[in-house]
Amino acid sequence: MIEALMDVRGVRHTALVASDGRVVARAGLPEEQLGAELTLIAAGRAVIGSLQANLNTGDWQELLLDVEGGPVLLTPHGDQILLTAFDEVASLGRVRFAVRRLLGTA
């Protein structure tokens, strides 16, 4: 399923991670980077949880993090999170559209 995101210009790698931290699927993500990306997702979940509690809201659409290795888009998919790492913020529109199309929300 998520392998299709690798065809989008600028996408470096992607991973679908369950709520328990288990990797459901990944594409283009080397084993040596997996731990760092799982840590990023855990931190993203904490930020999202804090915002939801403080803003008294349950839903979220996506979270964009611009980290040292390049931008990362976290997108909810049920109780899972899809991480999509890409080359530069200028590619955000293209990446966002591809993710939404893949998840059936476009």
C-alpha positions in Angstrom: 0.0 0.0 0.0 2.5 2.7 1.1 5.1 1.7 -1.5 3.1 3.9 -3.9 4.3 7.0 -2.0 7.9 6.3 -3.1 6.8 7.2 -6.6 6.1 10.8 -5.5 8.9 13.2 -6.3 10.8 14.2 -3.2 9.6 11.4 -0.9 12.6 9.8 0.9 10.8 7.1 3.0 7.5 6.2 4.6 6.3 4.0 7.4 2.9 3.1 8.9 3.1 2.6 12.6 0.5 1.1 14.9 -0.5 2.6 18.2 1.7 0.2 20.1 4.8 1.3 18.1 4.8 -1.7 15.8 5.8 -1.0 12.2 2.9 -2.2 10.0 4.6 -1.4 6.7 7.5 0.7 5.5 9.1 1.7 2.2 12.5 3.2 1.6 13.3 3.3 5.3 16.7 1.7 6.1 16.8 -0.5 9.2 19.4 1.8 10.8 17.0 4.8 10.6 14.0 2.9 11.9 14.6 3.6 15.6 15.0 7.4 15.1 11.7 7.5 13.1 9.9 5.5 15.7 11.1 8.0 18.3 9.9 10.8 16.2 6.5 9.2 15.9 6.3 8.7 19.7 7.2 12.3 20.3 4.6 13.4 17.7 1.9 11.3 19.5 2.8 13.1 22.7 2.5 16.5 21.1 -0.8 15.6 19.5 -2.1 14.1 22.8 -1.1 17.3 24.7 -2.8 19.5 22.1 -5.9 17.4 22.1 -6.2 17.6 25.9 -5.5 21.3 26.1 -7.7 22.3 23.1 -10.4 19.8 24.1 -10.6 18.2 20.7 -10.3 14.6 19.6 -9.5 14.8 15.9 -6.3 15.9 14.2 -5.5 16.0 10.5 -1.7 16.0 10.3 1.4 17.2 11.9 4.4 18.6 9.9 7.8 18.5 11.6 10.7 20.2 10.0 13.7 18.3 11.5 17.4 18.2 10.7 17.0 15.4 8.1 14.2 17.2 6.3 10.5 17.6 6.8 8.3 14.8 8.1 4.5 14.6 7.7 2.6 12.6 10.3 -0.9 11.6 9.2 -3.5 9.6 11.2 -4.9 6.5 9.7 -7.3 5.0 12.2 -5.2 4.3 15.3 -2.1 4.2 13.2 0.2 7.0 12.0 1.6 7.3 8.6 5.1 8.9 8.6 6.2 10.4 5.2 9.7 11.9 5.1 10.4 14.1 2.1 13.1 16.4 0.7 12.0 20.0 1.3 9.0 22.0 2.6 8.3 23.2 -0.9 7.2 19.6 -1.8 4.5 19.6 1.0 1.5 20.2 -1.3 2.5 17.3 -3.6 3.2 15.0 -0.7 0.1 15.9 1.2 -2.1 15.3 -1.9 -0.4 11.9 -2.5 -0.9 10.9 1.2 -4.6 11.9 1.1 -5.1 10.0 -2.1 -3.5 6.9 -0.7 -5.6 7.0 2.5 -8.8 7.7 0.5 -9.3 11.2 2.0 -8.6 13.3 -1.1 
